Amino acid sequence: LGDFSKKAGLACEAAAAAAGAYAIKLAVDGVKAAIEDEAAQVRLATALKNATGATDDMIKSVEQQILKQSLATGVADDKLRPALQRLSLSTNDVTKAQDLLTLALDISQATGKGLDAVANSLGKAYDGNTAALGKLGIGLSAAELKTMTFTEVQGKLSDLFGGAAAANAETFAGRLQILKVTFDEAKESVGAKLLPIIQKLVEFVVNEVVPALGKFADFFKPITDAISANKEEFATFIAFIQKYVVPVLVNVLGGAFKIVGEIAGGIINVIGAVVGGLNSLIAGAVAGINALIRVYNSIPFLPNVGLISAPSINVPSVTVPSV
């Protein structure tokens, strides 16, 4: 039992260290994702206001719909927003753009074409140019598309591909993709909570620290001005020190410094031997942590965590030169 408890304790410590490392990675990745997500939201909001005259409440509703659509289909919001933005430029209508986005998702899933390419082709078709839509391989020839109104094209595409995205969400691959998107959204939520804290820190540095450093530099300006004005006197003084004072210090005090140096060198070399032993212990602990991380990384649908490396503490040996 004693042996087991020791091993269990080491395993728990290693697991805690791995969890701590992953928590730090989650926070860093989350902040980065939150920053990118915020920028994407601003771009979409600007486009919707300019193209459709959408209000803030309408944009908020659009963002909620994008999140719902992302979690239902497993398509990341960083793909949905540009597609909706492109469609809104052609339709000048939020509701119409959202309807076409749903159709674009179905076509993309059924044909394997990228959502951005499908959305761009639908936008061009809405504008009256169906050539790009005919190149997607959707089962409608260029001749057929020329004779059809966009409403007819939309109806035909809905008949051919409607529900493809929802059907894919029911497959195992689709559920794994939804799980990944759900995890990414959770990571963004973590980052979004941390962003205000980081913003306050940046504001503090800009508003308080930088001006304080400027005042600190001004405090030393009289000293630097005085030194600059008396450079020649300082040069004469330094020459005196080099010619008369330094030889006395070297000859009279050199022996005493040598004795002190030998004592200090011996102490530092002993510390170096101890640190060598600590390096071995640290390397063993890190190996245990990396073993747990490799097990975690073997789970295919979870994001990988990087292995950690053991820090090496070096204490140089000291030799004292003769005086």
TORVO-920522 format. One record per residue (C-alpha): residue number from 1; residue in three letters; x, y, z. Coordinates in nm, 2 decimals. Layout:
N
PT pos code      x      y      z
PT NUM  ALA      X      Y      Z
...
***
This chain:
323
PT pos code      x      y      z
PT   1  LEU   0.00   0.00   0.00
PT   2  GLY   0.28   0.24   0.08
PT   3  ASP   0.45   0.17  -0.25
PT   4  PHE   0.12   0.21  -0.43
PT   5  SER   0.04   0.54  -0.26
PT   6  LYS   0.38   0.68  -0.36
PT   7  LYS   0.33   0.59  -0.72
PT   8  ALA  -0.03   0.72  -0.72
PT   9  GLY   0.09   1.04  -0.57
PT  10  LEU   0.35   1.09  -0.84
PT  11  ALA   0.09   1.01  -1.11
PT  12  CYS  -0.15   1.26  -0.96
PT  13  GLU   0.13   1.52  -0.95
PT  14  ALA   0.21   1.45  -1.31
PT  15  ALA  -0.15   1.47  -1.41
PT  16  ALA  -0.19   1.80  -1.23
PT  17  ALA   0.11   1.94  -1.40
PT  18  ALA  -0.02   1.83  -1.74
PT  19  ALA  -0.36   1.98  -1.66
PT  20  GLY  -0.20   2.30  -1.56
PT  21  ALA   0.00   2.32  -1.88
PT  22  TYR  -0.31   2.25  -2.08
PT  23  ALA  -0.50   2.52  -1.89
PT  24  ILE  -0.24   2.77  -1.99
PT  25  LYS  -0.25   2.66  -2.35
PT  26  LEU  -0.63   2.68  -2.34
PT  27  ALA  -0.62   3.04  -2.21
PT  28  VAL  -0.36   3.15  -2.47
PT  29  ASP  -0.54   2.98  -2.76
PT  30  GLY  -0.87   3.11  -2.63
PT  31  VAL  -0.76   3.47  -2.62
PT  32  LYS  -0.62   3.45  -2.97
PT  33  ALA  -0.95   3.29  -3.10
PT  34  ALA  -1.16   3.55  -2.92
PT  35  ILE  -0.96   3.83  -3.08
PT  36  GLU  -1.00   3.68  -3.43
PT  37  ASP  -1.37   3.62  -3.36
PT  38  GLU  -1.43   3.97  -3.25
PT  39  ALA  -1.26   4.11  -3.56
PT  40  ALA  -1.48   3.88  -3.78
PT  41  GLN  -1.79   4.00  -3.60
PT  42  VAL  -1.70   4.36  -3.67
PT  43  ARG  -1.64   4.29  -4.04
PT  44  LEU  -1.98   4.12  -4.08
PT  45  ALA  -2.16   4.39  -3.88
PT  46  THR  -2.01   4.67  -4.09
PT  47  ALA  -2.11   4.48  -4.41
PT  48  LEU  -2.46   4.42  -4.29
PT  49  LYS  -2.51   4.78  -4.19
PT  50  ASN  -2.37   4.91  -4.52
PT  51  ALA  -2.54   4.66  -4.75
PT  52  THR  -2.88   4.60  -4.58
PT  53  GLY  -2.92   4.88  -4.33
PT  54  ALA  -2.93   4.63  -4.04
PT  55  THR  -2.97   4.76  -3.69
PT  56  ASP  -2.77   4.66  -3.39
PT  57  ASP  -3.05   4.43  -3.27
PT  58  MET  -3.07   4.27  -3.61
PT  59  ILE  -2.69   4.21  -3.61
PT  60  LYS  -2.71   4.06  -3.26
PT  61  SER  -2.99   3.82  -3.39
PT  62  VAL  -2.77   3.73  -3.69
PT  63  GLU  -2.48   3.64  -3.46
PT  64  GLN  -2.71   3.42  -3.25
PT  65  GLN  -2.83   3.25  -3.57
PT  66  ILE  -2.47   3.19  -3.69
PT  67  LEU  -2.38   3.03  -3.35
PT  68  LYS  -2.69   2.81  -3.37
PT  69  GLN  -2.61   2.71  -3.73
PT  70  SER  -2.25   2.64  -3.65
PT  71  LEU  -2.33   2.41  -3.36
PT  72  ALA  -2.60   2.23  -3.56
PT  73  THR  -2.39   2.16  -3.87
PT  74  GLY  -2.03   2.15  -3.75
PT  75  VAL  -1.93   2.44  -3.98
PT  76  ALA  -1.72   2.70  -3.80
PT  77  ASP  -1.85   3.05  -3.76
PT  78  ASP  -1.53   3.18  -3.93
PT  79  LYS  -1.66   3.02  -4.25
PT  80  LEU  -2.03   3.12  -4.20
PT  81  ARG  -1.96   3.49  -4.15
PT  82  PRO  -1.77   3.55  -4.48
PT  83  ALA  -2.03   3.35  -4.67
PT  84  LEU  -2.32   3.55  -4.52
PT  85  GLN  -2.13   3.88  -4.58
PT  86  ARG  -2.09   3.79  -4.95
PT  87  LEU  -2.45   3.70  -5.00
PT  88  SER  -2.57   4.02  -4.82
PT  89  LEU  -2.38   4.23  -5.07
PT  90  SER  -2.58   4.08  -5.35
PT  91  THR  -2.92   4.05  -5.18
PT  92  ASN  -2.91   4.37  -4.97
PT  93  ASP  -3.15   4.19  -4.74
PT  94  VAL  -3.05   4.00  -4.42
PT  95  THR  -3.33   3.75  -4.43
PT  96  LYS  -3.27   3.66  -4.80
PT  97  ALA  -2.90   3.63  -4.73
PT  98  GLN  -2.96   3.39  -4.44
PT  99  ASP  -3.19   3.18  -4.66
PT 100  LEU  -2.92   3.16  -4.93
PT 101  LEU  -2.66   3.07  -4.67
PT 102  THR  -2.86   2.77  -4.56
PT 103  LEU  -2.88   2.66  -4.93
PT 104  ALA  -2.51   2.72  -4.97
PT 105  LEU  -2.44   2.50  -4.67
PT 106  ASP  -2.65   2.22  -4.83
PT 107  ILE  -2.48   2.25  -5.17
PT 108  SER  -2.13   2.27  -5.01
PT 109  GLN  -2.20   1.95  -4.81
PT 110  ALA  -2.35   1.76  -5.10
PT 111  THR  -2.09   1.86  -5.36
PT 112  GLY  -1.78   1.89  -5.15
PT 113  LYS  -1.72   2.24  -5.28
PT 114  GLY  -1.60   2.51  -5.04
PT 115  LEU  -1.87   2.72  -4.87
PT 116  ASP  -1.70   3.04  -4.98
PT 117  ALA  -1.70   2.93  -5.35
PT 118  VAL  -2.07   2.82  -5.33
PT 119  ALA  -2.17   3.14  -5.16
PT 120  ASN  -1.98   3.35  -5.42
PT 121  SER  -2.15   3.16  -5.70
PT 122  LEU  -2.50   3.21  -5.55
PT 123  GLY  -2.43   3.58  -5.51
PT 124  LYS  -2.32   3.61  -5.87
PT 125  ALA  -2.63   3.42  -5.98
PT 126  TYR  -2.85   3.65  -5.78
PT 127  ASP  -2.69   3.94  -5.96
PT 128  GLY  -2.77   3.77  -6.29
PT 129  ASN  -2.45   3.59  -6.37
PT 130  THR  -2.51   3.21  -6.35
PT 131  ALA  -2.18   3.11  -6.52
PT 132  ALA  -1.99   3.04  -6.20
PT 133  LEU  -2.29   2.85  -6.06
PT 134  GLY  -2.29   2.62  -6.36
PT 135  LYS  -1.92   2.53  -6.30
PT 136  LEU  -1.99   2.39  -5.96
PT 137  GLY  -2.13   2.06  -6.10
PT 138  ILE  -2.48   2.10  -5.95
PT 139  GLY  -2.67   1.92  -6.22
PT 140  LEU  -2.79   2.22  -6.41
PT 141  SER  -2.63   2.31  -6.74
PT 142  ALA  -2.53   2.65  -6.85
PT 143  ALA  -2.81   2.65  -7.11
PT 144  GLU  -3.07   2.56  -6.84
PT 145  LEU  -2.95   2.83  -6.61
PT 146  LYS  -2.97   3.10  -6.87
PT 147  THR  -3.35   3.03  -6.92
PT 148  MET  -3.43   3.02  -6.55
PT 149  THR  -3.50   3.31  -6.31
PT 150  PHE  -3.31   3.31  -5.98
PT 151  THR  -3.62   3.21  -5.79
PT 152  GLU  -3.65   2.90  -6.02
PT 153  VAL  -3.28   2.83  -5.97
PT 154  GLN  -3.31   2.85  -5.60
PT 155  GLY  -3.61   2.62  -5.60
PT 156  LYS  -3.44   2.36  -5.81
PT 157  LEU  -3.12   2.37  -5.60
PT 158  SER  -3.34   2.33  -5.28
PT 159  ASP  -3.50   2.02  -5.44
PT 160  LEU  -3.16   1.87  -5.53
PT 161  PHE  -2.96   1.95  -5.22
PT 162  GLY  -3.20   2.06  -4.94
PT 163  GLY  -3.12   1.90  -4.61
PT 164  ALA  -2.78   1.78  -4.70
PT 165  ALA  -2.61   1.97  -4.42
PT 166  ALA  -2.86   1.84  -4.16
PT 167  ALA  -2.82   1.48  -4.28
PT 168  ASN  -2.44   1.51  -4.26
PT 169  ALA  -2.47   1.63  -3.90
PT 170  GLU  -2.63   1.29  -3.81
PT 171  THR  -2.33   1.09  -3.93
PT 172  PHE  -2.04   1.00  -3.70
PT 173  ALA  -1.80   1.23  -3.89
PT 174  GLY  -2.06   1.51  -3.86
PT 175  ARG  -2.10   1.46  -3.49
PT 176  LEU  -1.72   1.47  -3.44
PT 177  GLN  -1.71   1.79  -3.64
PT 178  ILE  -1.99   1.94  -3.42
PT 179  LEU  -1.79   1.83  -3.11
PT 180  LYS  -1.48   2.01  -3.24
PT 181  VAL  -1.68   2.33  -3.32
PT 182  THR  -1.84   2.31  -2.97
PT 183  PHE  -1.50   2.29  -2.81
PT 184  ASP  -1.37   2.58  -3.02
PT 185  GLU  -1.67   2.79  -2.92
PT 186  ALA  -1.60   2.71  -2.55
PT 187  LYS  -1.24   2.81  -2.60
PT 188  GLU  -1.34   3.14  -2.75
PT 189  SER  -1.57   3.19  -2.45
PT 190  VAL  -1.27   3.15  -2.22
PT 191  GLY  -1.07   3.39  -2.43
PT 192  ALA  -1.36   3.64  -2.44
PT 193  LYS  -1.36   3.64  -2.06
PT 194  LEU  -0.99   3.71  -2.05
PT 195  LEU  -0.99   3.99  -2.31
PT 196  PRO  -1.12   4.26  -2.08
PT 197  ILE  -0.85   4.18  -1.83
PT 198  ILE  -0.58   4.20  -2.09
PT 199  GLN  -0.73   4.52  -2.23
PT 200  LYS  -0.72   4.68  -1.88
PT 201  LEU  -0.36   4.57  -1.85
PT 202  VAL  -0.27   4.73  -2.18
PT 203  GLU  -0.45   5.05  -2.09
PT 204  PHE  -0.26   5.06  -1.76
PT 205  VAL   0.07   5.02  -1.94
PT 206  VAL  -0.01   5.29  -2.20
PT 207  ASN  -0.18   5.54  -1.96
PT 208  GLU   0.03   5.49  -1.64
PT 209  VAL   0.36   5.30  -1.70
PT 210  VAL   0.47   5.48  -2.02
PT 211  PRO   0.42   5.83  -1.88
PT 212  ALA   0.58   5.73  -1.56
PT 213  LEU   0.89   5.61  -1.75
PT 214  GLY   0.90   5.94  -1.93
PT 215  LYS   0.90   6.13  -1.60
PT 216  PHE   1.16   5.90  -1.47
PT 217  ALA   1.39   5.98  -1.76
PT 218  ASP   1.33   6.36  -1.70
PT 219  PHE   1.44   6.31  -1.34
PT 220  PHE   1.79   6.20  -1.46
PT 221  LYS   1.82   6.48  -1.72
PT 222  PRO   2.00   6.73  -1.49
PT 223  ILE   2.25   6.46  -1.40
PT 224  THR   2.32   6.36  -1.77
PT 225  ASP   2.34   6.73  -1.86
PT 226  ALA   2.60   6.79  -1.58
PT 227  ILE   2.81   6.49  -1.70
PT 228  SER   2.80   6.61  -2.06
PT 229  ALA   2.91   6.96  -1.95
PT 230  ASN   3.20   6.82  -1.75
PT 231  LYS   3.34   6.55  -1.99
PT 232  GLU   3.69   6.69  -1.99
PT 233  GLU   3.71   6.70  -1.61
PT 234  PHE   3.59   6.34  -1.59
PT 235  ALA   3.85   6.23  -1.84
PT 236  THR   4.13   6.39  -1.63
PT 237  PHE   3.99   6.22  -1.31
PT 238  ILE   3.97   5.88  -1.48
PT 239  ALA   4.33   5.91  -1.60
PT 240  PHE   4.44   5.99  -1.25
PT 241  ILE   4.26   5.68  -1.12
PT 242  GLN   4.42   5.46  -1.38
PT 243  LYS   4.77   5.58  -1.32
PT 244  TYR   4.79   5.60  -0.94
PT 245  VAL   4.49   5.43  -0.77
PT 246  VAL   4.45   5.11  -0.97
PT 247  PRO   4.81   4.98  -0.92
PT 248  VAL   4.77   5.02  -0.54
PT 249  LEU   4.44   4.83  -0.54
PT 250  VAL   4.59   4.55  -0.75
PT 251  ASN   4.91   4.50  -0.55
PT 252  VAL   4.78   4.56  -0.19
PT 253  LEU   4.43   4.42  -0.21
PT 254  GLY   4.48   4.15  -0.48
PT 255  GLY   4.59   3.89  -0.23
PT 256  ALA   4.28   3.93  -0.01
PT 257  PHE   4.05   3.92  -0.31
PT 258  LYS   4.22   3.60  -0.43
PT 259  ILE   4.14   3.43  -0.09
PT 260  VAL   3.78   3.54  -0.10
PT 261  GLY   3.75   3.42  -0.46
PT 262  GLU   3.88   3.08  -0.38
PT 263  ILE   3.63   3.04  -0.10
PT 264  ALA   3.34   3.16  -0.32
PT 265  GLY   3.45   2.93  -0.60
PT 266  GLY   3.45   2.63  -0.38
PT 267  ILE   3.10   2.71  -0.26
PT 268  ILE   2.97   2.75  -0.62
PT 269  ASN   3.12   2.42  -0.73
PT 270  VAL   2.95   2.24  -0.45
PT 271  ILE   2.62   2.40  -0.55
PT 272  GLY   2.69   2.29  -0.91
PT 273  ALA   2.71   1.93  -0.80
PT 274  VAL   2.38   1.95  -0.61
PT 275  VAL   2.21   2.11  -0.91
PT 276  GLY   2.33   1.82  -1.13
PT 277  GLY   2.14   1.59  -0.91
PT 278  LEU   1.83   1.81  -0.93
PT 279  ASN   1.85   1.81  -1.31
PT 280  SER   1.82   1.43  -1.31
PT 281  LEU   1.51   1.45  -1.08
PT 282  ILE   1.35   1.71  -1.30
PT 283  ALA   1.41   1.51  -1.61
PT 284  GLY   1.24   1.21  -1.46
PT 285  ALA   0.93   1.41  -1.36
PT 286  VAL   0.90   1.57  -1.70
PT 287  ALA   0.92   1.23  -1.87
PT 288  GLY   0.62   1.12  -1.66
PT 289  ILE   0.42   1.43  -1.76
PT 290  ASN   0.50   1.38  -2.13
PT 291  ALA   0.38   1.02  -2.10
PT 292  LEU   0.04   1.14  -1.98
PT 293  ILE   0.03   1.40  -2.26
PT 294  ARG   0.10   1.13  -2.52
PT 295  VAL  -0.20   0.93  -2.39
PT 296  TYR  -0.42   1.24  -2.41
PT 297  ASN  -0.29   1.32  -2.77
PT 298  SER  -0.39   0.97  -2.88
PT 299  ILE  -0.75   1.07  -2.86
PT 300  PRO  -0.82   1.17  -3.22
PT 301  PHE  -1.09   1.44  -3.17
PT 302  LEU  -0.93   1.63  -2.90
PT 303  PRO  -0.67   1.91  -2.98
PT 304  ASN  -0.31   1.80  -2.92
PT 305  VAL  -0.11   1.94  -2.64
PT 306  GLY   0.26   2.00  -2.69
PT 307  LEU   0.52   1.80  -2.49
PT 308  ILE   0.71   1.99  -2.23
PT 309  SER   1.09   2.00  -2.20
PT 310  ALA   1.29   1.98  -1.88
PT 311  PRO   1.47   2.30  -1.78
PT 312  SER   1.84   2.25  -1.72
PT 313  ILE   2.00   2.45  -1.44
PT 314  ASN   2.37   2.52  -1.50
PT 315  VAL   2.61   2.65  -1.24
PT 316  PRO   2.96   2.71  -1.39
PT 317  SER   3.26   2.59  -1.20
PT 318  VAL   3.48   2.87  -1.08
PT 319  THR   3.86   2.90  -1.10
PT 320  VAL   4.04   3.19  -0.95
PT 321  PRO   4.33   3.34  -1.15
PT 322  SER   4.65   3.42  -0.97
PT 323  VAL   4.72   3.78  -0.90
***
